[in-house]
Amino acid sequence: MFATASRRVFQNAASASACSNNFTAFFPVRCMSSIPSTMKAAVVREVGDAHALKVETDFPTPELKAGGVIVKNQFAGINFIDTYHRKGLYPRDLPFIGGQEGGGTVAAVSDEAAAQGIKVGDPVAYSVFGSYAQYTAVPAAKLLPVPEGVELDVATSC
């Protein structure tokens, strides 16, 4: 019972004030929302026609890297070049997650990205491999902030 209560207190404290200086002085945490260890993703494990692109429900969620963020995707651009990757005309290491344009909200921020002013919850668009997934690791330098008044689907498609 004590472990459950302690876990709840820690989780509540972390979600309420994980980024405040008072909290991080005692419990070092990264400023992030809750990110699962696995996610849905459209994965190519062997090159081929459209059937080579398979939706997997337990693909490992990318890890946060120095200088980067994790984006929780809401939209992904679909481009003809994606068929070249899937068919193997433009080779990529297998397996890979399809797509190379996406948009969503920042779900986790590295210290370096936070120093640039990027925050959890910021709406962003980007162009890196792996956008056909629930989450994508994106270097902060590749993010495009989506201004207020611009819909995320429009920002992702531009």
NORRAMO-V445184 format. One record per backbone hydrogen bond with DSSP energy under -1.0 kcal/mol. CO is the residue of the C=O (numbers start at 1). NH is the residue of the N-H. If there is no record, write none. Layout:
CO_NH, CO_NH
This chain:
1_5, 2_6, 3_7, 4_8, 5_9, 6_10, 7_11, 8_12, 9_13, 10_14, 11_15, 12_16, 13_17, 14_18, 17_20, 20_24, 21_25, 23_26, 23_27, 30_32, 31_109, 37_61, 39_59, 40_134, 41_56, 42_98, 43_54, 44_96, 49_52, 50_53, 54_43, 56_41, 59_39, 65_68, 67_140, 68_110, 69_138, 70_107, 70_108, 71_136, 72_105, 75_103, 79_82, 80_83, 81_85, 82_86, 83_87, 84_89, 84_90, 86_48, 96_44, 98_132, 99_130, 101_77, 102_126, 103_74, 103_75, 104_124, 105_72, 106_121, 107_33, 108_70, 110_114, 111_115, 113_118, 114_117, 119_122, 122_106, 123_146, 124_104, 125_144, 126_102, 131_133, 132_42, 134_73, 136_71, 138_69, 139_142, 140_143, 144_125, 147_150, 151_155, 152_156, 153_157
